[in-house]
């Protein structure tokens, strides 16, 4: 009974504050979907609370009244870093971190929602493929929290689909013993040696003309399939880059290899992203179990010029990070038309959770609160991370976000192409 009275008192206070602060009305956008991005900041929640304009102190009072354990499902250990720090600041609150696998956490959220018993309050996960946005956010299984004072410092394109914690990417790695600078300038350089007449990497004598030895994690995994889906979305940019680079029209060779694949749509015709993907699928590519194995292969480079695709964080193994004991590896950056898509980690409030105020308090702390320094935002300054806040700069990557040349993902379009990428990779790669 005491707990119930405390919650009612806290709720009364918040409703009063919400009435004073104003804000827009809950409702869908013109296409019937929930509002996201800048348009969602002034939307009042279905519970009548103006969450996005609440202060840290207001959330803290409500979190105390909720009284439960604030549980975080996360696919990154950065969530646990934040949990340890916020626990010291708010010792009277309880926080729990549960490590989850990217491939299973969505099902976990869905199953708990169907049972009417969500176990988590916060979800932290990358959404490279747009699956989280399209299958959880748009179905209200998780909610995007847009704290107004924090979002003032984040650009519109970065908050279009959720609240990002930091920017990162999945780069190509190259060997710095072989090259003293980035050895490729565009995505077309990766598929160098493809013969448009024979549609292969063999010369007239049957010898391979493939220049690069390629290592990668599973191309059909969300982060990597989504990258290729984004390249298909930007097929016009890739075509323009090809014509600028080679001074001649791009010849499309993939059409005769298109097949009706159950469960997916046909790939678009005359799309440079698909042509690039087709040529790449015909290369000799060695899949490896994890990113550590990928960068080890790049470091060894026993088969000549080598590229490896994996997470940016694997630069931690480099001489840049480890000194002379490190590997001879570096990121490929500055590619045209872009190096990769921004692969941000996003934070969400789980729908119908037990601790909606505690969840938002935790997320505010993650993001550094209103001033960028009152929470733990600086703790995520590390190799492969860039701040999404314009008032906080991360220095440890040693290169600017602009120099890396990343593009912001279009989750609506990526999501439409994502199944095609996985299906056609399995088809084409098995028949080369």
N, C-alpha and C positions, 0 to 999 in steps of 0.2 A: 504493500500500500504506500509506503514512504517513497519507493522508487517511482511509482505511478504519479504521485503528487508532484515529485520533483520534475518529471518529464513534462507534465501539464503546465507547470509554472514556467519552465524554460520555453515551451512552445508558445505560451501566451506572450512572453517577452519578444520572441522572434517574429510572431505574426504582427505585433505592434510595430516593430522596426520595419518589417516589410511594407506595411501600409504607408509608413512615412516615406520610405525610400522610393516608392513608385515602382516602375518597371512595366514591361509589356505583358501581354496576356499569353497564357499557354495556348499553343495551337500549331498546326502544321504549316508548312510553306505552301506556296501556290500549287505545287505538284502533289500535295497530300502527304509529303514526308515530314518527319520532325525537323524543326529548325536546327541547324548546326552552324558553326563558325560565328562570325561577328553578329549575325542576326539573332543568335541564341542567347547572347549575354543578357539581354533585357527580358528574357522569358521567365515567368514565374512558374515554379514547379507545380505538378499536379496536386501536391499536398498543400498548395497555397503559400509556400515559403519562397522568398526571394533569395535563394541560396547564393547566387552569383555576386550579390552585393553585401554579403555578411562579412564582418571582420573576423580576424583570428580569435579575439576574445569572445565574441558571440558564439562562434562554433565550439570553442572550448567549454563554455558553460553548458551548451546543449549536449556535448559529448560526455560530460560528467553526469548529466541527468540520464543519458542512455544507459550508462553503467556497464555495458558489455565489453567483451574483448573485440578489438578492431582487427579483423583478419584480412591479410593481404595475400592474394594469389598473384604470383609474379613469375615471369620467365627470365628475369634478370636478378642477379645478386645485389644490384644497386638498390633494390627495394629493401633488402635486409640492412644495408648500410643506413638507409633512412630510418628504418624501424629502431635500430640501436640508438641513433641520435635523438629521435623524437621521444623515446622512452625516458631518456635522461632529462629532457626539458619538461615533460609531463609525467612525473613518476606516479601520479594518482590515476593515470589511464593505463589500460592494458592493450598491448599490440602483439600480434602474432604474424609471423612471415611463413608462408608455405610455398616452397619452390615447386613450380609446375612446368611441364613440358609444353612447348608451343603447339605441338600436334594434338595434344589431348585437353588443353585447358578450356577450349571452346565447348567441347562436349560436356565437360564438368560443369560449366556455368549453365548450359542448356538443361542438363539432367536435373540439376538442383532447382532451377526455375520451374520445371515441369512438376516437380514434387512439392512445390510451394514452400520449400525450406532452403533458401540460399544460405550457404555456409560462409561465404566471403562478403566483405564490405568493399574492398578495393580490388580491381584487376589492373595489373601492369603487364603490358605485352606489346611487342612490335606488331604492326598491321601492314606488312609489306604488300600483301595481296588484296587488301580491302575486305577480307572475310569478316574481320571483327566489326567493321563499320556496317557492312551490308547484312550480316546475319545476327549481330548482337545489338548494335546501336539502333538501327532502324526498326528493330523488333522490341525495343525498350527493355531488353534483358540486361543491358548496362547503360548507364547514363553518362553523358559528357558533362563534366563540371567546368564551367568557364568563369573563374574568379575575375571580376571586371578589372580590378586594379593590377592584376598580373597580366591579363590579356592586353592591356594597354601597351605592353612592352614586347608583344609577339606579333609578327606580321600576319595579315589576313590569310595568306595562302597556307601558312603553316598550321592554322587552327581550323581549316576548312572541314576536317573530319574528326577532330578530337583535340585534346590538350597534350601536346608533345612535351616530354621531359627534356630531351636534348636531341640534336641531330647526329646521325652517324651514317655509315654506308657499307656496302659490300664491294670492296675494290678488287681489281686485278693486282697481283703482286709480281714483281720482276726481280731478277738477280743483279745486285749492285756490283758484283765482281765482273760481270759481263758488260754492264752498261753503267756509265757514270751519270746518266740522266734518263728520264722516262723514255723508253725506246719506241713507243707508239704514240700517234697523234689522234687517231680516230678508231672507231669500232671496226672499220673496214680493214685496218692494218692487221687485225687479229686473224681474219680469214684470207690473208694473202696467199696466193698460189692456186686459188680456185679457177678452173678452166670452164668458161661458160659454154664452150662447144661440146666438151665431153662430160660436163657437169660432174666433175670429180677433181681430185687432187693428184691425178696421175698424168705423167707426160706420155708421149707417143710410145715410149719404151716400157711403160708400166711402172716407172719410178715415181715415188711420192714427191710432190712439189710443195707439200705442206711445210711452212716455215716454222711455226710455233709448236712446241710440245705443251699440251694443255692438261692441267690438273684442276679438279674442282670437287667441291662437295656435291651432293645430289642436285642436279639441275632442276628436278621436279619439286624440290623442297620450296616452301612458300617464298623465302627471301629471294631465291634465284629465279624461279619461274616468274615471279612478279616483276623482276627486273627486265626479263625478256618481253613480258606482256606490255610494260611501259614503252619499250623500244618499238613494239608494234603499234601502239597508240600514236607514237611520234614518227611513223613511217615517212611522212613528208619531210621531216627534218633530216632523217637519215638519207633520203634520196637527194636532197639538196647538198648534203655534205659529200656524198659520193661524186656527184657531178662537178662540184667545186674541186675536189681532190684529184680526180682523174681526167677532167675536161671532156667527158663523153657521157652519153646517157647510160643509165643503169639497165642491164639486161636481166629480165626476170626469168628464172629457170625453175621455180618451184611448182608451177601450176600443175604439171602432169603428175606430180607426186601427192597432190591433195586427194584425200579419200573421205568418204562419209564415215566418220568415227562416232560410234554410239555415245550419246550423251553430250556431244559438243556441236557447236555450229561450224560451218565452213570458215576457214581463214579468208580474210579479204584478198581480192585480186590486186596485183600490181602494188604491193605494199613493200617498201624497202626494209621495214623491220622484219617481215616474214622472210624475205630473201636472205637477209643477214642470218636469221635463225636457221634457215635451211642449209646454208653453206656451213655454218658452225656445226650443225648436227652431223655433217659428213666428215668432220675432222676426227682424228684419233684423239679421243679424250679419255683420260684415266680418272674415274670417280674414286674419291678417297673418303674414309669414314668421318674425318673431322678436319677442322681448320688447321690444327697443329700438324697433321700429316701433309696438308697442302703446302704450307710454308716450308716444311722440311724438304719436300720435293723441289720447290723453287730454289731453296738454298743449295741443294745438291746439283741441280741442272745437269744431270749426267747425259742427257740426250740433246744437248745444244740449247738454243734459245727457248726459254721456258716461261710460261705465264701460269698463275694459279689464282682461282677465284674463291674467296672466303671472307670472313668477317674482318673489318678494319682493326679490331682489337688484337689480332694476331701480330701486329707490328710490335707488340710487347716483346716478341722474341728476337727483335732485330738488334743490330749493333747500335742503332740510334737509342734504343732503350737499355740495352744490356752492356754496352761497351764492347770490348774485344771478344768477350765470351758469347756475343750475340750472333745472329744469322745475317748473312748478306742478302737482305730482302728490303724492299721498299714498296710503297703504294704506287700504282699507276694513277696519276692525277691529270687534270686538264684535258681530258679527251673531248673530242667534238662528235656530235653536237652537245653531249654532256657525258660525264664520267660514270654516273650511276644515279639512281633515285635516292632521295633522302629517306633513310630507313629508321625513322624516329621510334622511340619507345613512348607509348601513350598510357595515360592513367585514366581509369574510369571508376565511377561509383556503381556498384552492383545494384541492379533493380530490386526493390523491396527488401533491401538489407536491413539488419537489425541496428546498425550504427551509421545512419546517413550523415550525421554531423561529424562523427569521429572520422569517417572516410574522407570527408572534405578537409578536415583539419590536417590529416596526414598528407593529402595532396598539396595543400598550401605549403606545408613544411618542405615537401620535396622541391617545390618550385621557388623556394627562397622567400616566401611571403611577399608583402607589397614592395619592400625595398630591395629584394634580391639577395640579401645577406642574413636575414633573420632566421632562415631555415637551414637547409643543408645543400643548397644548390651548388655551391663551390666544390662539394665533395665529388661531383661527377666530372670535374675537369681532368681528363686523362686522354691518352692517345686514342684518336678515333672519335672523339666527342667534340661537338661545337655547341655553344650556348644558343638557345632559341630566343633568349631575352636580349633586347637591344641595350639594356643597361648593365649587363654582366658579360664579360668576355672570358672565354676559356683560352688558355695559352699553351697547354702541353702538347697539342698536336703539331705545333710549329709551322702550320700553314693555315691560311684563312679558308673559310667556307667557300668564298668566291673563287679562290685559286683552285680548289678541288674541282669545282664546276659540277655541282649537283643540281638535279631538277626535283621539284616538289611533285610527288605522285598524284595521279588522278585516279582515286580509288573506284569511282563509278565505272570508268572505262577499263581499268586494269582488271577488275572483277569479271567483266564480260569476256576478256581474252585469256584469263588465267587457266581455265580448264582446257582451252585449246592448246596452250603452250605445253602443258603436261602430257596431253594425249598425243600430240604430234611429235614431241620429243621421243616418247616411247616408240612410236611408229617409225620415224625416220632414222633414229639412232640405231635401231635394230636391223635396218636394211642397208646400211652403208657398205 
